[in-house]
Amino acid sequence: CYEYSTSLLVCEGEILEVACMRYEYDADEYVWPRVTELGKELRGPPEEPTEEQLDVMRRLVRGYSGFINFNYKIRPSDGEM
Protein backbone atom coordinates (compact mmCIF):
# COMPACT_ATOMS: atom_id res chain seq x y z
CA CYS A 1 0.00 0.00 0.00
CA TYR A 2 1.37 3.41 -0.95
CA GLU A 3 0.60 6.79 0.53
CA TYR A 4 1.74 10.02 -1.11
CA SER A 5 2.75 13.26 0.55
CA THR A 6 3.06 16.13 -1.92
CA SER A 7 4.31 19.56 -0.85
CA LEU A 8 3.77 22.59 -3.04
CA LEU A 9 5.11 26.12 -3.11
CA VAL A 10 2.27 28.24 -4.46
CA CYS A 11 2.04 31.94 -5.41
CA GLU A 12 -1.44 33.36 -6.08
CA GLY A 13 -2.68 29.92 -7.14
CA GLU A 14 0.26 29.11 -9.39
CA ILE A 15 2.28 26.03 -8.40
CA LEU A 16 5.95 27.01 -8.45
CA GLU A 17 7.61 23.92 -6.94
CA VAL A 18 6.58 20.32 -6.25
CA ALA A 19 8.11 17.69 -3.95
CA CYS A 20 6.48 14.28 -3.52
CA MET A 21 7.32 11.40 -1.20
CA ARG A 22 5.84 7.94 -1.72
CA TYR A 23 5.59 5.83 1.43
CA GLU A 24 5.01 2.08 1.46
CA TYR A 25 3.31 0.46 4.45
CA ASP A 26 2.58 -3.12 5.45
CA ALA A 27 -1.22 -2.65 5.48
CA ASP A 28 -3.83 -1.13 3.18
CA GLU A 29 -5.84 0.28 6.07
CA TYR A 30 -4.18 1.60 9.18
CA VAL A 31 -4.11 4.26 11.86
CA TRP A 32 -0.70 5.85 12.11
CA PRO A 33 1.52 5.19 14.05
CA ARG A 34 0.24 1.59 14.33
CA VAL A 35 1.71 0.56 10.99
CA THR A 36 5.14 -0.47 9.74
CA GLU A 37 6.82 1.67 7.10
CA LEU A 38 8.44 -0.57 4.50
CA GLY A 39 10.06 2.18 2.45
CA LYS A 40 9.93 5.70 1.11
CA GLU A 41 11.02 7.30 -2.13
CA LEU A 42 11.27 10.86 -3.43
CA ARG A 43 9.12 11.11 -6.56
CA GLY A 44 8.68 13.80 -9.18
CA PRO A 45 6.47 14.66 -12.13
CA PRO A 46 5.45 13.09 -14.44
CA GLU A 47 5.40 9.95 -12.24
CA GLU A 48 3.93 11.46 -9.09
CA PRO A 49 2.14 13.65 -8.91
CA THR A 50 0.73 13.20 -12.39
CA GLU A 51 -0.64 16.17 -14.31
CA GLU A 52 -4.18 14.98 -13.46
CA GLN A 53 -3.31 14.92 -9.75
CA LEU A 54 -1.75 18.38 -9.99
CA ASP A 55 -4.97 19.63 -11.64
CA VAL A 56 -6.92 18.52 -8.55
CA MET A 57 -4.44 20.34 -6.33
CA ARG A 58 -4.57 23.47 -8.52
CA ARG A 59 -8.33 23.70 -7.97
CA LEU A 60 -7.76 23.63 -4.22
CA VAL A 61 -5.05 26.33 -4.15
CA ARG A 62 -6.73 29.00 -6.30
CA GLY A 63 -5.74 32.39 -4.92
CA TYR A 64 -3.48 30.82 -2.27
CA SER A 65 0.16 31.80 -1.63
CA GLY A 66 2.52 29.80 0.58
CA PHE A 67 3.45 26.21 1.29
CA ILE A 68 0.82 23.47 1.38
CA ASN A 69 0.90 19.70 1.75
CA PHE A 70 -1.45 17.04 0.37
CA ASN A 71 -1.51 13.50 1.77
CA TYR A 72 -3.41 10.98 -0.34
CA LYS A 73 -3.67 7.46 -1.69
CA ILE A 74 -4.41 6.25 -5.20
CA ARG A 75 -7.28 3.79 -5.63
CA PRO A 76 -5.96 0.65 -7.34
CA SER A 77 -9.34 0.06 -9.02
CA ASP A 78 -9.34 3.23 -11.13
CA GLY A 79 -6.17 5.21 -10.36
CA GLU A 80 -8.11 8.09 -8.80
CA MET A 81 -6.98 10.01 -5.72
Summary of the structure (lengths in Angstrom):
residues: 81
radius of gyration: 13.4
end to end distance: 13.5
largest distance: 38.5
contacts: 193
relative contact order: 0.30
helix: 12%
strand: 44%
